[in-house]
Amino acid sequence: MTDYYGNVLSQSPFVWTTQDGVLMSNQTPIRKEVPGRLKVENILRYHRPMLEDGEISYEFFYDPNTKLMVDDPNRREFVNGVMRNAQRTVKGQTLVHPALDRLVCLIEPDGVKIHWLTDGKFDRTGLLPSNVAASLRDADSTGSRTRTESASRSDAATLPLKPREWNAVKFAVKGDTLMVTLNFEPIFTHAIEPTNLRHFGLFHYANESSVRVRNIRYRGDWPKSLPPVEQQELAAGPERLAEIPDSELLESASFDFTGSKFDAADFAYHWDARAAAKQIQPTADGLRFFLPGGQTKTQYAGLHPKLRLSGDFIVIIDYERLKTMPPTNTWGSGLSFKVMIDQSYEAGLEARRTTNAFTTNAMWQIQTPPKDHVYYAEQLPQFAEAGRMKLQRRGGVLYYFTAPTGSDEFRLVAHRPVGTNDVRQINIRADASDQAAGAEFILKNLSIRATKIIKLK
């Protein structure tokens, strides 16, 4: 279990435990009440998706009325001669809801409702953690009302929940249909969206309820033997999933920078354009990016072709003579090769030197609605002073590759979903985070193939 929703309450991460065969997650009240009563999502997921027909059954304890005593940071009191926070009573319940990927079936006394999981503090859709569709015709994850659900009981307004008892749930997938039964009575069916990743989960609002679950069973009509290797979709690893037929990438652009070839009209400098024009210069060997160490300078010297990419794409750079000087105590120096997918999402490769390490970073960075920048990276030790970098999008997944100079045998560094929005910029950059840091390299070639390439002015 990964603590995806983290410290929303500014408290310890949510904890799921087992005791005597019972899976538990305790209610975690907000230490300081928030106007509007903030809802805090929490989910435990099973790693294997429900790809084949199958069913997951379990029992959960339901108690509609529980009470907790918690510290009240707004009041202090003497107890046995010791000053401490006063106690306050928090109401709650014991209840859990089944989920399939982002689709949560809220099992409540007055019927099944739909909740769409958000991305917590990383969410960029504007969907609230409190989102819920109260009727059988529910809203999809974008807020539009497009699907009609069905309840299988004639008295669908109420559910056969047993207060202060164990309740049995069967969560079944058959083809593209989800079926839920409660205490052996069908209560809900749903057409599974093609985008649903089908990971089963147990969900609750952490600040409103506790969870008690037992006797979890996963049954399915699974194959009893392995198919031949050529029929195993994952046998070749994710590299095979990244393959794009040549017929699907009909448009291309290529820039050879050797022999001092560089048409500035085809490119735009970013960050400090005046400084970048001085720090990026054509040479006989290629385009030289240079941020000198030990001098006052901008942190970045970069450019991007005046192009916009739509659909799938493959972008490759060839570079050599990468030299770096370490920073004093900031984030580092090196080469960056990234795509800007929209106004708030950037992803790509970095050859990065920090104070005490050399790494190749497959990074992604998002800007959250409060305008905070959140940076993540998967890392390999060391980076090549000369070589090739490739960014390749197939569907909504970006694949990060590196290769030695002159080789087409690329090594997959990482892959992650990035969506299918247009690429606004292909950024190539020298980085130096402080005056001590320095970076220099020669860019020899940039090649681009895509479903569609749009030239910009």
C-alpha positions, 0 to 999 in steps of 0.5 A: 500500500502506498500512502498516496493521499499522504499528510492532507491532515498534517498528521502521520500517514494513514495506516492500514493494519491486520489483527486476528484476520481483520483488516483495519484502518482507523478514523483520523479526525482533523486536529483543527476543524475546517469550515465546510468539513474537509473530506479526506480520501483514503484507499487501499488497492490490490496490485493485480487488476481485474483483467479477466472475469472474476469476483472479489468477496469480503465482509465489512463491519457496519456501525452508523454511530461511533464516537472518538475522543481526540485532543482539542488543540484550541483548549488546555486543561489541568489533569492530575496537575499536568497541563494538556490539551482538552478532549473533544468528542468526534462522531464517526462510523465504521464503513468501507466502500469498494472501488474499481480504479477511480470509480468508488461505489459508496454503499450507504443506507439510502442507496449506492452512490458514485464517487470519483477518486481525485489525485489529492493535492496533485489533482489538476481537474478541479474535482472535489474530494466530496464529489458524489452523484446521489442518483442512479444517473451519475456524473462521469469523472469530468462532471458530465452526466453521460451514463445511466446506472441500474439498481437491481432491487425493486426498493433501490432507495434503500439497501440491506445494510445490517447495523452493528453486524458483518455485511457480505459484499460480492464485487464481480466483473464480467466482460465490461460490466461491474456487478455488486451484491450486498448480503446476497442481494444485487444492488448495482451494475455499471458499464466499465469505462475503457479507461478504467484500469480495473484495480480493486480497492477499499475506500473510506473518508479517513476523517469520517469513518473507520474500516473493518474488513475480513474474509477477502477472497478473489476468485476467477476463471484463470488459465491453468498454463502459460501461453507461448511466449509470442502470445504473452503481451508482457513477455517483451517488457514495456519497450514493446508497448512503446513501439509505433509503426512507421505508418503512424508517424507520417510527419518529421523534422530534423536539425543537423547542427554540425558544420555551424548549421543553425537557423535561429529563426527556427528556434526560440530561446527560453528563460533569459533569451538575451543571455541564452543567445550568447550562451548557445553558439554554433560551432563546427562540431555542433551547437555549443551550450555553455554556462561557466562555473564560478561566475555570475550567470543565469541558471538556464541556457535553453531553446526549443524548435518552433513546433507543436506536436500532436498525437504519438511522437519520437524525439531524439537528441545526439550530444557529446562533450558533456562537462559539469561543475558541482553546485555549492549546495543547490539542486545541480548542473547538467543537461536537460531534455524535456517536453512541455505537454501543457501549461502545467506538465513537463517531463523528460530526461536530465543528466544531473550532477549534484554536490556528491552524485551523478545521475540520469533522471527520468523526471516529471513536474507538475504545477498544482492549482495553488501554483506549487511545483511538484517534482519527481524523478526515477534515477539511474546512477551516473550519466554519459558524457556523450550519447543519445536521449529519446522521448517517445509517446505511445497513446498516453504513456511517455517512454524515456530512453538512452543509448550510446553514441551512434547506436539504435539500441536504446535502453528504457529508463522509465515510463509513465502516463502523461496524457495525450495533450499536444506538446507545446515545447521540446526544451533542450537546456544547460542547467547550473543552479548557482554561481559555483555550478557549471555545464557545457555540452555540444548538441549535434542533432535533433530529430522529430517524428510525430502524428502531426507537426504544427509549425509556429511563428 
